[in-house]
């Protein structure tokens, strides 16, 4: 579904079991309504994130990397770079937040007005402390940094402060890099040695991670639905 980043196969399995259970009257109206609302919204956000990533990759790949650029050209480049990068972070982060709403629906729990990714684990654990999905809902190690970038870009500042040209052998310009600041709230100091020296590579890696995380969680829901033969589980 999202080549070349991830096959996302658990999504299709989950959709099939939901449709099958619903045809037998084993899915409540509330769950079906939530599925139609949240599941398809989540897929839209993922597709939008993938589209913005492809726009960023294509734009960076087409930039001239030789000769001097004037200030107007640099400003335009940085505007477009941050447009695509901000949009990627926003859509990918939104997909994770919508996932929490979708999960609460499948588990028959109330969906609060404000729901974030961590809400799903907190609410499911409070209602069912031994639920098998809880391990899959633990924050992966990469998520705090990703969330920090996403929140800062969405609510506060411009994340990518500059672009740099990477030189190959013989001093020839090879490609354009987008270094990300170690502290997104201090982007002017874009670190001499940033943890993430290439924003395009960072976005690509984390899009794969987001897809993998959601696919892992969908696998758990699919197994529970097949085991209980009903929704909510």
Rosetta silent file (secondary structure, phi, psi, omega in degrees, C-alpha in Angstrom):
SEQUENCE: XXXXXXXXXXXXXXXXXXXXXXXXXXXXXXXXXXXXXXXXXXXXXXXXXXXXXXXXXXXXXXXXXXXXXXXXXXXXXXXXXXXXXXXXXXXXXXXXXXXXXXXXXXXXXXXXXXXXXXXXXXXXXXXXXXXXXXXXXXXXXXXXXXXXXXXXXXXXXXXXXXXXXXXXXXXXXXXXXXXXXXXXXXXXXXXXXXXXXXXXXXXXXXXXXXXXXXXXXXXXXXXXXXXXXXXXX
SCORE:     score description
SCORE:     0.000 S_00000001
   1 L     0.000  -30.193  179.109    0.000    0.000    0.000 S_00000001
   2 E  -128.935   53.109  177.775    2.927    2.324    0.632 S_00000001
   3 L   -69.090  147.784    0.040    5.764    1.040   -1.554 S_00000001
   4 L   -91.294   15.145 -172.021    8.710    1.338   -1.308 S_00000001
   5 L   -82.304  -40.348 -178.121    8.401    2.324    2.366 S_00000001
   6 E  -167.780  145.387  178.166    6.253   -0.503    3.765 S_00000001
   7 L   -77.819  -21.764  173.506    3.785   -3.114    2.488 S_00000001
   8 L    54.412   40.014 -172.000    1.366   -2.220    5.311 S_00000001
   9 H   -69.303  -28.761 -179.498   -0.251   -5.643    4.968 S_00000001
  10 H   -64.090  -27.557  179.703   -1.912   -5.704    8.403 S_00000001
  11 H   -61.961  -46.459 -178.647   -4.148   -2.829    7.317 S_00000001
  12 H   -68.913  -35.579  176.876   -5.789   -4.898    4.595 S_00000001
  13 H   -64.326  -42.770  179.168   -6.184   -7.893    6.907 S_00000001
  14 H   -63.952  -43.024  178.579   -7.887   -5.720    9.507 S_00000001
  15 H   -60.077  -41.287 -178.873  -10.209   -4.214    6.922 S_00000001
  16 H   -64.595  -42.946 -178.304  -11.209   -7.687    5.711 S_00000001
  17 H   -69.864  -35.091  177.606  -12.048   -9.020    9.178 S_00000001
  18 H   -64.027  -44.796  179.097  -14.058   -5.896   10.040 S_00000001
  19 H   -63.909  -41.687  179.905  -16.093   -6.223    6.839 S_00000001
  20 H   -65.061  -45.392  179.702  -16.602   -9.958    7.446 S_00000001
  21 H   -65.806  -37.334  179.706  -17.688   -9.505   11.059 S_00000001
  22 H   -65.753  -36.653  179.766  -19.986   -6.647   10.123 S_00000001
  23 H   -64.689  -23.031  179.207  -21.688   -8.797    7.469 S_00000001
  24 L   -98.370    6.139  178.879  -22.556  -11.277   10.247 S_00000001
  25 L    77.395   21.465 -176.383  -23.856   -8.563   12.565 S_00000001
  26 L  -102.970   16.505  176.064  -20.894   -8.854   14.936 S_00000001
  27 E  -125.185  125.572 -179.537  -19.791   -5.216   14.770 S_00000001
  28 L   -69.120  158.689  178.891  -21.721   -2.584   16.713 S_00000001
  29 H   -60.878  -37.158 -178.694  -22.917    0.543   14.942 S_00000001
  30 H   -63.813  -41.972  178.946  -20.611    2.657   17.121 S_00000001
  31 H   -67.581  -42.348 -179.029  -17.549    0.671   16.070 S_00000001
  32 H   -64.362  -39.920  177.683  -18.540    0.735   12.414 S_00000001
  33 H   -63.376  -43.560  178.599  -19.099    4.484   12.540 S_00000001
  34 H   -64.696  -39.126  177.589  -15.692    4.967   14.205 S_00000001
  35 H   -59.951  -48.400 -178.659  -14.024    2.695   11.668 S_00000001
  36 H   -64.018  -35.590 -177.025  -15.447    4.657    8.756 S_00000001
  37 H   -78.705  -54.053 -170.503  -14.483    7.958   10.352 S_00000001
  38 H   -84.879  -41.428 -176.525  -11.069    7.301   11.874 S_00000001
  39 H   -61.955  -45.505 -177.158   -9.577    4.500    9.796 S_00000001
  40 H   -74.077  -28.844  173.585  -10.066    6.282    6.502 S_00000001
  41 H   -66.834  -40.131  178.780   -8.903    9.584    7.980 S_00000001
  42 H   -61.848  -45.425  179.039   -5.723    7.852    9.167 S_00000001
  43 H   -62.712  -37.065  176.655   -5.056    6.451    5.688 S_00000001
  44 H   -61.140  -44.311 -179.822   -5.593    9.903    4.217 S_00000001
  45 H   -63.446  -41.394  178.896   -3.005   11.373    6.607 S_00000001
  46 H   -64.423  -42.403  178.407   -0.497    8.653    5.740 S_00000001
  47 H   -64.693  -38.948  178.084   -0.980    9.186    2.019 S_00000001
  48 H   -65.384  -40.817  177.169   -0.621   12.923    2.505 S_00000001
  49 H   -61.409  -44.225  178.408    2.604   12.403    4.488 S_00000001
  50 H   -62.689  -37.987  179.213    3.947   10.174    1.727 S_00000001
  51 H   -65.401  -43.015  179.295    3.013   12.753   -0.898 S_00000001
  52 H   -66.537  -36.756  176.591    4.812   15.538    0.973 S_00000001
  53 H   -63.483  -43.329  179.044    7.882   13.346    1.407 S_00000001
  54 H   -65.087  -38.178  176.569    7.953   12.634   -2.321 S_00000001
  55 H   -62.282  -42.612  179.281    7.591   16.357   -3.063 S_00000001
  56 H   -63.716  -46.407 -179.741   10.513   17.091   -0.733 S_00000001
  57 H   -61.332  -44.791 -178.575   12.685   14.394   -2.281 S_00000001
  58 H   -66.319  -41.877 -178.226   11.898   15.529   -5.816 S_00000001
  59 H   -65.729  -46.281  178.765   12.434   19.204   -5.041 S_00000001
  60 H   -63.902  -40.079 -179.350   15.785   18.643   -3.321 S_00000001
  61 H   -65.235  -24.438 -177.617   16.877   16.280   -6.070 S_00000001
  62 L   -95.636   -2.354 -177.964   16.195   18.908   -8.723 S_00000001
  63 L   -69.628  141.465  173.852   18.012   21.785   -7.012 S_00000001
  64 L   -69.703  134.370 -177.977   21.079   23.191   -8.759 S_00000001
  65 L  -117.353   20.856  174.261   24.166   22.375   -6.707 S_00000001
  66 L  -135.077  151.332 -179.069   26.740   24.424   -8.550 S_00000001
  67 L    87.840  166.685 -178.544   27.129   28.162   -8.842 S_00000001
  68 L   -92.017  141.430  176.390   26.145   30.909   -6.457 S_00000001
  69 L  -106.933  138.545  176.523   22.559   31.535   -5.465 S_00000001
  70 L   -78.839  170.322 -178.016   21.271   34.981   -4.637 S_00000001
  71 H   -59.423  -43.056  178.736   19.277   35.793   -1.516 S_00000001
  72 H   -59.183  -40.946  179.759   15.850   35.635   -3.260 S_00000001
  73 H   -65.234  -41.995  179.621   16.628   32.135   -4.575 S_00000001
  74 H   -63.251  -43.917  179.817   17.798   30.932   -1.155 S_00000001
  75 H   -61.363  -41.028 -179.558   14.672   32.305    0.537 S_00000001
  76 H   -67.032  -39.649  178.278   12.447   30.572   -1.999 S_00000001
  77 H   -62.040  -47.321 -177.661   14.308   27.294   -1.557 S_00000001
  78 H   -68.318  -31.555  175.522   13.999   27.407    2.220 S_00000001
  79 H   -62.300  -48.120 -176.846   10.318   28.305    1.991 S_00000001
  80 H   -70.082  -38.431  177.944    9.572   25.245   -0.131 S_00000001
  81 H   -59.167  -48.615 -178.643   11.820   22.958    1.895 S_00000001
  82 H   -72.395  -29.689  173.996   10.045   23.878    5.116 S_00000001
  83 H   -58.449  -50.136 -177.921    6.640   23.752    3.427 S_00000001
  84 H   -71.525  -40.710 -176.999    7.190   20.105    2.481 S_00000001
  85 H   -69.510  -44.724  177.070    9.017   19.123    5.678 S_00000001
  86 H   -58.825  -44.977 -178.346    6.473   20.780    7.997 S_00000001
  87 H   -63.566  -40.010  177.649    3.625   19.162    6.078 S_00000001
  88 H   -60.761  -49.575 -179.524    5.253   15.748    6.322 S_00000001
  89 H   -59.573  -43.372 -178.009    5.688   16.058   10.088 S_00000001
  90 H   -62.097  -49.813 -176.013    2.133   17.319   10.530 S_00000001
  91 H   -68.911  -41.792  179.778    0.463   14.561    8.523 S_00000001
  92 H   -65.356  -42.170  177.717    2.579   11.710    9.895 S_00000001
  93 H   -65.947  -37.723  178.348    2.051   12.906   13.474 S_00000001
  94 H   -63.925  -36.515  178.763   -1.681   13.324   12.870 S_00000001
  95 H   -60.357  -41.157  178.893   -1.903    9.720   11.657 S_00000001
  96 H   -66.118  -38.868  178.988   -0.542    8.512   15.000 S_00000001
  97 H   -68.160  -39.896  177.717   -3.019   10.657   16.938 S_00000001
  98 H   -65.900  -34.104  177.035   -5.949    9.423   14.835 S_00000001
  99 H   -55.202  -39.488  179.600   -4.764    5.857   15.464 S_00000001
 100 H   -61.115  -42.246  178.127   -5.489    6.389   19.169 S_00000001
 101 H   -63.425  -43.009 -179.957   -9.097    7.325   18.378 S_00000001
 102 H   -61.571  -43.358 -179.203   -9.461    4.304   16.122 S_00000001
 103 H   -65.270  -44.196  178.929   -8.095    1.960   18.807 S_00000001
 104 H   -59.566  -35.272  177.489  -10.357    3.288   21.550 S_00000001
 105 H   -64.478  -45.495 -178.577  -13.289    2.654   19.222 S_00000001
 106 H   -65.462  -27.592 -179.263  -12.273   -0.981   18.621 S_00000001
 107 L   -95.424    7.636  175.146  -11.932   -1.550   22.364 S_00000001
 108 L    67.756   28.331 -178.609  -15.309   -0.013   23.110 S_00000001
 109 L  -105.080  152.420  178.931  -13.881    2.822   25.176 S_00000001
 110 L   -61.270  143.804  176.981  -15.001    6.460   25.187 S_00000001
 111 L  -100.911  108.421 -179.222  -13.127    8.742   22.814 S_00000001
 112 L   -63.911  166.780  178.425  -12.232   11.971   24.689 S_00000001
 113 L   -62.451  -43.663  178.014  -12.390   15.359   22.997 S_00000001
 114 L  -108.145  120.992 -177.605   -8.587   15.570   22.984 S_00000001
 115 L  -132.763  130.438  175.149   -6.782   12.382   22.002 S_00000001
 116 L  -122.513  171.719 -176.561   -3.093   11.856   21.328 S_00000001
 117 H   -52.356  -44.570 -176.539   -1.128    8.720   20.502 S_00000001
 118 H   -68.175  -19.389 -178.567   -0.322    8.067   24.176 S_00000001
 119 H   -60.780  -37.272 -177.009   -4.017    8.356   25.115 S_00000001
 120 H   -60.641  -49.175 -179.673   -4.769    4.921   23.666 S_00000001
 121 H   -63.682  -44.997 -178.012   -2.307    3.101   25.895 S_00000001
 122 H   -59.556  -46.263 -175.074   -3.302    5.075   28.989 S_00000001
 123 H   -75.204  -38.962  178.377   -7.039    4.481   28.556 S_00000001
 124 H   -67.731  -41.058  179.576   -6.813    0.839   27.485 S_00000001
 125 H   -65.043  -37.244  179.018   -4.423    0.049   30.328 S_00000001
 126 H   -65.807  -36.321 -178.757   -6.738    1.731   32.852 S_00000001
 127 H   -84.918  -34.537 -175.646   -9.699   -0.321   31.638 S_00000001
 128 L  -141.153   83.990 -172.982   -7.860   -3.577   30.908 S_00000001
 129 L   -60.065  -20.640 -177.561   -4.464   -3.774   32.627 S_00000001
 130 L  -108.075   16.331 -178.191   -3.619   -7.152   31.049 S_00000001
 131 L   -63.449  135.722 -173.017   -4.672   -6.368   27.494 S_00000001
 132 L   -66.479  -23.514 -175.909   -2.252   -7.937   24.995 S_00000001
 133 L   -76.937  -12.931 -172.478   -1.941   -4.824   22.818 S_00000001
 134 H   -59.676  -37.286  178.994   -0.343   -2.722   25.560 S_00000001
 135 H   -62.098  -40.063  179.700    3.198   -3.829   24.710 S_00000001
 136 H   -69.356  -21.874 -176.981    2.776   -2.721   21.104 S_00000001
 137 H   -88.673   -5.351  176.941    1.490    0.674   22.268 S_00000001
 138 L   -61.074  141.600  179.771    4.609    1.563   24.259 S_00000001
 139 L   -59.238  122.782  172.482    6.371    4.606   22.811 S_00000001
 140 L   -67.025  159.056 -173.970    9.142    3.459   20.442 S_00000001
 141 L   -61.164  -29.747 -176.846   12.556    5.008   21.072 S_00000001
 142 L   -79.474  -16.966 -170.224   12.371    7.239   18.006 S_00000001
 143 H   -66.733  -41.684 -179.216    8.993    8.771   18.872 S_00000001
 144 H   -57.393  -43.106  179.181    9.991   11.462   21.435 S_00000001
 145 H   -65.981  -44.436  178.736   12.387   13.138   18.993 S_00000001
 146 H   -59.672  -45.808  179.907    9.884   12.880   16.139 S_00000001
 147 H   -62.479  -37.874  179.309    7.120   14.294   18.335 S_00000001
 148 H   -63.427  -45.790  176.649    9.410   17.145   19.415 S_00000001
 149 H   -61.686  -45.911 -175.952   10.124   18.105   15.802 S_00000001
 150 H   -63.721  -45.980 -178.599    6.469   17.786   14.860 S_00000001
 151 H   -66.240  -41.003  179.136    5.161   19.880   17.742 S_00000001
 152 H   -64.972  -42.182 -179.743    7.770   22.574   17.289 S_00000001
 153 H   -68.898  -36.976 -176.307    7.111   22.779   13.541 S_00000001
 154 H   -75.548  -37.516 -169.845    3.330   22.754   13.959 S_00000001
 155 H  -114.189  -13.349 -168.632    3.005   25.211   16.821 S_00000001
 156 L  -130.307  -61.510 -164.876    6.185   27.240   17.134 S_00000001
 157 L  -141.750  176.630  171.919    8.968   27.625   14.610 S_00000001
 158 L   -84.316  128.638 -173.696   10.610   26.758   11.312 S_00000001
 159 L   -82.531  -44.868 -175.389   12.511   23.498   11.737 S_00000001
 160 L   -92.511  106.469 -173.958   14.986   23.495    8.816 S_00000001
 161 L   -83.677  -19.811 -175.130   17.157   26.603    9.218 S_00000001
 162 L  -161.499  166.035  169.974   19.490   26.070    6.274 S_00000001
 163 L  -119.744  149.875 -179.381   20.589   23.824    3.465 S_00000001
 164 E  -128.103  147.973  176.922   24.131   22.626    2.920 S_00000001
 165 E   -95.104  127.026  177.120   25.919   21.278   -0.123 S_00000001
 166 E   -91.493  127.832 -177.710   27.661   17.950    0.366 S_00000001
 167 E  -101.862  140.092  178.505   30.879   17.688   -1.629 S_00000001
 168 L   -96.154 -160.263 -179.664   32.245   14.486   -3.098 S_00000001
 169 H   -63.803  141.514  179.787   35.727   13.491   -4.215 S_00000001
 170 H    78.210    8.508  177.279   37.715   16.227   -5.885 S_00000001
 171 H    76.208   14.700  178.882   35.633   18.916   -4.218 S_00000001
 172 L   -83.819  142.546  179.115   32.735   18.603   -6.629 S_00000001
 173 E   -66.064  132.028 -175.751   29.244   19.344   -5.326 S_00000001
 174 E  -107.954  -52.972 -179.123   27.340   16.101   -4.850 S_00000001
 175 E  -160.181  167.134 -179.743   23.958   16.807   -3.231 S_00000001
 176 E   -96.818  132.256  178.039   22.008   19.176   -1.031 S_00000001
 177 E  -112.908  151.597  176.974   21.536   18.291    2.636 S_00000001
 178 L  -119.057   89.370 -179.084   19.010   19.641    5.126 S_00000001
 179 L   -69.082  134.218  177.839   20.605   19.484    8.595 S_00000001
 180 E   -99.440  136.063  179.879   18.102   19.357   11.437 S_00000001
 181 L   -66.521  143.645  176.454   18.956   21.089   14.714 S_00000001
 182 L   -61.653  -37.508  174.945   19.454   18.794   17.700 S_00000001
 183 L  -110.258  106.706 -175.616   17.179   21.126   19.633 S_00000001
 184 H   -62.823  -16.574  179.422   14.306   22.158   17.326 S_00000001
 185 H   -92.045    7.328  174.269   13.622   25.182   19.530 S_00000001
 186 H  -135.686   57.914 -171.488   17.110   26.497   18.889 S_00000001
 187 L   -72.366  -17.314 -179.343   17.331   26.151   15.093 S_00000001
 188 L   -64.484  -35.467  174.906   19.650   29.120   14.576 S_00000001
 189 L   -90.611   79.679 -173.778   22.417   27.010   16.060 S_00000001
 190 L   -75.513   30.847  172.076   22.042   24.158   13.630 S_00000001
 191 L    55.157  127.608  174.576   24.811   22.203   15.406 S_00000001
 192 L   -65.362  -30.508  179.641   28.196   21.639   13.851 S_00000001
 193 L  -129.512   75.117 -177.613   27.518   17.914   14.278 S_00000001
 194 L   -67.267  146.272  176.054   23.751   17.421   14.046 S_00000001
 195 L   -64.776  -29.741 -178.486   22.297   14.024   14.974 S_00000001
 196 E  -123.637   85.064 -174.206   20.232   14.258   11.810 S_00000001
 197 L   -73.990  -12.014 -176.824   22.423   15.817    9.104 S_00000001
 198 L  -134.305  106.167 -177.369   19.983   15.094    6.284 S_00000001
 199 H   -62.288  -33.239  178.904   16.321   16.040    6.717 S_00000001
 200 H   -66.618  -43.585  177.937   15.235   14.035    3.680 S_00000001
 201 H   -65.244  -39.416  178.409   16.832   10.891    5.062 S_00000001
 202 H   -61.233  -47.027 -179.344   15.309   11.613    8.478 S_00000001
 203 H   -63.530  -41.734  179.497   11.818   11.995    6.995 S_00000001
 204 H   -61.915  -47.415 -179.415   12.211    8.840    4.905 S_00000001
 205 H   -61.513  -41.086 -175.807   13.402    6.799    7.883 S_00000001
 206 H   -81.057  -23.444  171.440   10.622    8.043   10.125 S_00000001
 207 H   -65.670  -41.950  175.548    7.890    7.539    7.556 S_00000001
 208 H   -61.093  -39.926 -179.120    8.941    3.891    7.477 S_00000001
 209 H   -66.603  -43.441  178.829    8.872    3.843   11.283 S_00000001
 210 H   -61.051  -46.784  179.206    5.394    5.357   11.483 S_00000001
 211 H   -61.190  -43.270 -179.770    4.075    2.849    8.955 S_00000001
 212 H   -63.573  -41.702 -179.921    5.769   -0.030   10.765 S_00000001
 213 H   -64.245  -46.308  179.568    4.368    1.038   14.141 S_00000001
 214 H   -65.565  -40.526  178.701    0.809    1.356   12.853 S_00000001
 215 H   -61.560  -39.795  178.162    1.121   -1.943   10.983 S_00000001
 216 H   -62.489  -42.777 -179.431    2.299   -3.633   14.183 S_00000001
 217 H   -69.868  -40.708  176.457   -0.686   -2.298   16.122 S_00000001
 218 H   -60.668  -35.181  177.390   -3.127   -3.242   13.374 S_00000001
 219 H   -60.118  -43.145  179.866   -1.722   -6.787   13.553 S_00000001
 220 H   -65.309  -43.111  179.563   -2.630   -6.954   17.243 S_00000001
 221 H   -65.546  -41.855  178.777   -6.167   -5.637   16.660 S_00000001
 222 H   -59.020  -43.939  179.712   -6.682   -8.040   13.755 S_00000001
 223 H   -64.421  -41.364  179.926   -5.669  -11.003   15.933 S_00000001
 224 H   -66.635  -40.476 -179.850   -8.004   -9.945   18.748 S_00000001
 225 H   -65.388  -39.321  178.589  -10.906   -9.427   16.356 S_00000001
 226 H   -70.143  -31.337  179.468  -10.374  -12.873   14.819 S_00000001
 227 H   -73.073  -45.171 -176.872  -10.131  -14.401   18.287 S_00000001
 228 H   -85.173  -22.067 -177.885  -13.262  -12.792   19.720 S_00000001
 229 L    59.444   33.323  176.021  -15.170  -12.757   16.406 S_00000001
 230 L  -162.208  161.931  172.608  -16.742   -9.443   17.349 S_00000001
 231 E  -138.852  131.484    7.039  -16.081   -5.732   17.669 S_00000001
 232 L   -70.703  156.617 -179.093  -15.604   -4.115   20.074 S_00000001
 233 L   -77.040    0.000    0.000  -13.210   -6.725   21.364 S_00000001
